[in-house]
Amino acid sequence: MLACPLCGDAGNTVFHSDRTREYRLCGTCAFVFVPAAFHLPWLEERAYYDLHENHVDDPGYRKFLGRLFSPMQRRLAASSRGLDFGCGEAPALAVLFREAGHTVALYDPHYAPDDTVLSKTFDFIVLSEVAEHLSAPGLEFDRLWDCLEPGGWIGVMTKRVRDRVAFRTWHYVTDPTHIGFFSETSFQYLAARWRWQGAVVELVIEGPDVVLIGKSA
């Protein structure tokens, strides 16, 4: 059995398969993942990302990012320190927070690979359309949680799994760089795991594709 990349448990089953990949459902955290054998090689993944054309001055794109920016901004003190994790080639979300008076560091394994920023701490961390690309989401989210200051927030924008029927025709799975799919239960598992470690955690579901996770001071 393959270990779930979110929780590490081996109790998972085939959830769906198509002409190119297999998708497995974890029985513990309800995370749906693509086994590593089906992941794109690094250079092919980069070539696919290079096709993206996102511009911060595009009103439609700014409105899209607002689904994460707005609920996070309402929770931040003035001049907060943030991290745009998985910022991409054009870190538009970071620009929105900088326009609001915050300081934002960047990290992306392809476009901003200086991982020394991950040794710092932040008042907020945002992942916009990033979580579905992580090959080791459990390790990455634990690392980000350790980077979060007490009183801080992690904000995640990623579309969530609903059920098997909807998954079969879901456009989200047609992107070959999408290898992990969260459900609401998956985020509840993350919050519970950090609570087991002694943290006081607040989980906020903001609409169909945004989740905020707070670490109490």
C-alpha positions as CSV (number, residue, x, y, z in Angstrom):
1,M,0.0,0.0,0.0
2,L,1.1,3.6,-0.7
3,A,1.4,6.0,2.2
4,C,-0.8,9.0,2.1
5,P,1.4,12.1,1.5
6,L,-0.7,14.2,3.9
7,C,-1.1,12.0,7.0
8,G,1.3,9.1,6.3
9,D,-1.3,6.3,6.8
10,A,-1.3,3.4,4.4
11,G,-5.0,2.7,4.4
12,N,-6.0,4.1,1.0
13,T,-7.9,2.7,-2.0
14,V,-8.4,3.6,-5.6
15,F,-10.8,6.5,-5.9
16,H,-10.7,7.1,-9.6
17,S,-8.6,6.4,-12.6
18,D,-8.4,7.8,-16.1
19,R,-6.3,7.2,-19.2
20,T,-3.2,8.8,-17.7
21,R,-3.3,8.5,-13.9
22,E,-4.6,6.8,-10.8
23,Y,-6.1,8.7,-7.8
24,R,-6.2,7.2,-4.3
25,L,-8.4,8.1,-1.4
26,C,-6.9,8.1,2.1
27,G,-9.3,6.4,4.6
28,T,-7.9,8.5,7.5
29,C,-7.8,12.1,6.2
30,A,-9.9,11.9,3.0
31,F,-7.0,13.3,1.0
32,V,-7.1,12.2,-2.7
33,F,-3.6,11.8,-4.2
34,V,-1.9,10.8,-7.4
35,P,0.9,8.2,-6.7
36,A,4.4,9.4,-7.3
37,A,4.8,7.1,-10.3
38,F,2.4,9.4,-12.2
39,H,4.1,12.7,-11.3
40,L,5.7,14.8,-14.0
41,P,9.5,15.1,-14.1
42,W,10.8,18.4,-12.7
43,L,11.6,20.0,-16.1
44,E,8.2,19.0,-17.6
45,E,6.5,20.4,-14.6
46,R,8.4,23.7,-15.0
47,A,7.5,23.8,-18.7
48,Y,3.8,23.5,-17.9
49,Y,4.0,26.3,-15.3
50,D,5.8,28.5,-17.9
51,L,2.6,28.4,-19.9
52,H,0.7,30.3,-17.2
53,E,-0.1,34.0,-18.0
54,N,-1.2,35.7,-14.8
55,H,-0.8,39.5,-14.5
56,V,-1.4,41.6,-11.3
57,D,-2.9,44.4,-13.3
58,D,-5.6,42.1,-14.8
59,P,-8.9,43.1,-13.0
60,G,-10.3,39.6,-13.4
61,Y,-7.2,38.0,-11.8
62,R,-7.2,40.5,-8.9
63,K,-10.9,39.6,-8.3
64,F,-10.0,35.9,-8.3
65,L,-7.2,36.4,-5.8
66,G,-9.5,38.5,-3.7
67,R,-11.3,35.3,-2.6
68,L,-8.2,34.7,-0.5
69,F,-6.9,38.2,0.0
70,S,-10.0,39.7,1.4
71,P,-10.7,37.3,4.3
72,M,-7.0,37.2,5.2
73,Q,-6.7,41.0,5.1
74,R,-9.6,41.4,7.5
75,R,-7.7,39.4,10.1
76,L,-4.3,41.1,9.8
77,A,-2.8,43.9,11.9
78,A,-1.2,46.8,10.1
79,S,2.2,46.2,8.7
80,S,2.1,42.4,9.1
81,R,4.8,40.2,7.8
82,G,3.7,37.5,5.3
83,L,5.0,34.8,3.0
84,D,3.6,34.0,-0.4
85,F,4.4,30.3,-0.6
86,G,4.4,29.0,-4.2
87,C,4.2,32.5,-5.5
88,G,4.8,31.6,-9.2
89,E,6.6,33.7,-11.8
90,A,4.3,36.7,-11.2
91,P,3.6,37.0,-7.5
92,A,0.3,38.9,-7.9
93,L,-1.0,38.0,-4.4
94,A,2.0,39.3,-2.8
95,V,1.5,42.6,-4.6
96,L,-2.0,42.9,-3.2
97,F,-0.8,42.5,0.3
98,R,2.1,44.9,-0.3
99,E,-0.4,47.5,-1.6
100,A,-2.3,47.0,1.7
101,G,0.9,48.0,3.7
102,H,2.3,44.5,4.5
103,T,5.7,43.1,4.0
104,V,5.7,39.9,1.9
105,A,8.5,37.4,1.3
106,L,8.4,35.0,-1.6
107,Y,9.1,31.3,-2.0
108,D,8.6,29.0,-5.0
109,P,10.7,26.0,-5.8
110,H,10.8,27.0,-9.5
111,Y,10.7,30.8,-9.6
112,A,11.9,31.9,-6.1
113,P,13.8,29.0,-4.8
114,D,15.7,30.7,-1.9
115,D,14.5,28.5,0.9
116,T,16.3,30.5,3.6
117,V,13.1,32.5,3.9
118,L,11.6,29.3,5.4
119,S,13.8,29.7,8.4
120,K,12.0,32.9,9.3
121,T,8.6,33.4,11.0
122,F,5.6,35.2,9.7
123,D,2.3,36.7,10.8
124,F,0.5,35.2,7.8
125,I,1.2,32.7,5.0
126,V,-0.8,32.3,1.8
127,L,-0.9,29.5,-0.7
128,S,-3.0,30.4,-3.8
129,E,-3.6,27.4,-6.1
130,V,-0.5,25.8,-4.6
131,A,-1.7,23.0,-2.3
132,E,-2.8,20.8,-5.2
133,H,0.8,20.8,-6.5
134,L,2.6,19.6,-3.4
135,S,4.1,16.1,-3.5
136,A,4.6,16.0,0.3
137,P,1.8,18.2,1.7
138,G,2.0,16.9,5.2
139,L,5.7,17.8,5.5
140,E,5.1,21.2,3.8
141,F,2.2,22.2,6.0
142,D,4.0,21.2,9.1
143,R,7.0,23.3,8.1
144,L,4.7,26.3,7.3
145,W,2.9,25.9,10.7
146,D,6.3,26.1,12.4
147,C,7.0,29.3,10.5
148,L,3.7,30.9,11.7
149,E,3.8,33.3,14.6
150,P,1.3,32.8,17.4
151,G,-1.8,34.8,16.5
152,G,-1.0,34.2,12.8
153,W,-3.0,32.7,9.9
154,I,-2.4,30.3,7.1
155,G,-4.7,30.9,4.1
156,V,-5.1,28.3,1.4
157,M,-7.0,28.6,-1.9
158,T,-7.5,25.2,-3.6
159,K,-10.6,23.6,-4.9
160,R,-11.9,20.8,-2.7
161,V,-13.1,17.3,-3.4
162,R,-16.8,16.8,-3.1
163,D,-17.6,13.2,-4.0
164,R,-16.7,10.4,-6.4
165,V,-19.3,11.3,-9.0
166,A,-18.3,14.9,-9.3
167,F,-14.6,13.9,-9.3
168,R,-15.0,11.9,-12.5
169,T,-15.8,15.0,-14.6
170,W,-13.9,17.6,-12.6
171,H,-11.8,19.9,-14.7
172,Y,-9.3,20.3,-11.8
173,V,-7.9,16.8,-12.3
174,T,-7.1,17.4,-16.0
175,D,-4.1,19.5,-15.0
176,P,-1.1,17.1,-14.9
177,T,0.6,19.2,-12.3
178,H,-2.3,18.7,-9.9
179,I,-1.4,15.7,-7.7
180,G,-3.2,16.2,-4.4
181,F,-6.8,17.1,-3.7
182,F,-8.1,18.3,-0.3
183,S,-11.5,17.8,1.1
184,E,-13.0,19.7,4.0
185,T,-12.2,16.6,6.1
186,S,-8.5,16.8,5.1
187,F,-8.3,20.3,6.5
188,Q,-10.1,19.2,9.6
189,Y,-7.5,16.5,10.0
190,L,-4.6,19.0,9.7
191,A,-6.2,21.2,12.4
192,A,-6.7,18.2,14.6
193,R,-3.1,17.1,14.2
194,W,-1.8,20.4,15.3
195,R,-4.2,20.4,18.2
196,W,-2.8,17.0,19.3
197,Q,0.6,18.7,19.4
198,G,-0.7,21.2,21.9
199,A,-1.6,24.2,19.6
200,V,-4.9,26.1,19.8
201,V,-6.2,26.0,16.2
202,E,-9.0,27.8,14.5
203,L,-10.3,26.4,11.2
204,V,-12.4,28.7,9.0
205,I,-14.0,27.5,5.8
206,E,-14.4,30.5,3.6
207,G,-16.5,29.4,0.6
208,P,-15.9,26.5,-1.7
209,D,-12.2,26.9,-2.3
210,V,-10.7,29.0,0.6
211,V,-9.6,27.8,4.0
212,L,-8.0,29.9,6.8
213,I,-6.2,28.2,9.7
214,G,-5.3,30.3,12.8
215,K,-2.7,29.7,15.5
216,S,-3.9,31.3,18.7
217,A,-1.5,33.6,20.6
